[in-house]
């Protein structure tokens, strides 16, 4: 609740951020309409499914590309306060992140979904079953995203780097490999089929494919669960190895 209510005070320019996100999704929808108009299904995806995929990707963008405040807290030294709270570090990061999501979902995602008919996009999942599987897949995607967040946090500490360099690297990998911006099925030369096996695809592409009915829910969720187990094991090992190396302003 504190994270959600503090959003306006901490980021007074959030309306501009939401406006830019709206412009981005409108531009992407226009591009897909130009590219796929009158082409039928391409790699199993019709124009309608691609438009829905793009809209839902933006509506759930903060969840599909999970970020916490921990890297910046590590840099400015405020991460010390996390260790003084009667909660686990993962629990605190999750609660604060969900709080920010709640604000963004209410004031950007919901209006965007309601405006979908004006954008000539069907915002509904392919089937009622797809909606249920999407919720399951999205939950696992959050677990994956949090594991990746702690892996990069541990790398920041181990390599003694600023969070901005690591975040830039991570952002580039996410944009290229997750399928949130461009559906992996539409990538040339079959490279999307290779990217689909990577953990980033399980963060974004998997739930979006389930929502649009362009992927097998059981196979996609099984892959997500496997990656979640592997990455949390890796995150735990890296964090245990690196937490004693934490250094930031203030010690």
C-alpha positions, 0 to 999 in steps of 0.5 A: 500500500505504501508503494502504491500510494507513494507512486505519485509523490515519487514520480510526479511526471508519471502522466508523461510516462503513461502518455509515451507508453500509449504513443508506443503501443499506438505506433506498434499497432499501426506498424503491424496493421501495415505489415500484416494487412491482407496477409492471412496467418503468418507463422500461425499468427493472424493480424488480430492475434498480433494486435491483441498480443501487442496490446496485452504486452503493453498493458502488462509490461511492468509485470512481464519485464519485472524490475525492483528498486533493489539495484538502486537501493544497493547503489545509494546504500538504502539496501541496508534498511531492507536487512533491518526489516522483519521480512525477507529481502524477497518478500519486501521486494515483491511487496513493493513491486506489486504496490507499484504495479497496482497503481500502474494497472489501475491508471494505465492498463485498465484504461488502455484495455477499455480503449481497445475498441477505439484502437480496433483491437480485441482485448479479450483472451482467445478462450475462457480456458486461455484466460485461466492458463494466462493467470497461471503463466503470468504468476510463474513469469513473476517468479522467473522475473524475480529470480532474474532480478536477484541474479543480476543484483548478485552480479552487480555486487560480485562485479562491483559495477554500477546498477546502470551498466547492468540494467542496460545489459539486461534491458537489451537482452530483454528487448531482444529475447523476451518476445514482449516487443516483437512476437518470437514467431515473427522473427526471421530465419527461425531465430524466434524458435531458438529464443523460445527455449530461453528463460526470457521467453518464459517471462513474456512470450509464454503468457502472451502466446497463451492469452492469444491462443497461439501456443500450447499452455501445458508445454509453455507453463512446464517450460516456465516452471523448469526455468523458475526452479533452475534460476531460483537455485542459481539466484540463491547460490549467487546471492549467498556467494555475493552478499558478503561483498555488498558495498555501497555508499555508507559502507 
